[in-house]
Structures are given as structure tokens and as C-alpha cells.
Amino acid sequence: RFGSGSVPTHLIGASLLRGEWKAA
């Protein structure tokens, strides 16, 4: 999730817009 710290916040935001945050 957002607290994983394995990926940058902006990268998570990009994936969120793509709807892939559920798989991340």
C-alpha cells in the first residue's frame, strides 16, 4: 500500500490513475 515504501509516492500515484494500485 502507500506505506510499503518500496516505490516512490509519485509512482504509486501514477499506478493509481492507471487502476493498477490494487495489484501493487
Legacy VTK file of the C-alpha trace (Angstrom):
# vtk DataFile Version 3.0
C-alpha trace
ASCII
DATASET POLYDATA
POINTS 24 float
0.000 0.000 0.000
1.027 3.643 0.385
3.089 2.670 3.427
5.105 -0.011 1.646
7.973 2.373 0.892
9.122 0.074 -1.915
8.061 2.586 -4.563
8.051 6.411 -4.750
4.797 8.196 -3.920
4.576 9.735 -7.382
4.956 6.288 -8.904
2.121 4.983 -6.741
0.005 7.922 -7.847
0.701 7.091 -11.482
-0.267 3.464 -10.921
-3.343 4.593 -9.010
-4.506 6.602 -12.018
-3.997 3.534 -14.160
-6.022 1.459 -11.709
-3.103 -0.854 -11.021
-2.694 0.188 -7.404
-4.903 -2.713 -6.356
-2.364 -5.170 -7.719
0.620 -3.218 -6.406
LINES 1 25
24 0 1 2 3 4 5 6 7 8 9 10 11 12 13 14 15 16 17 18 19 20 21 22 23
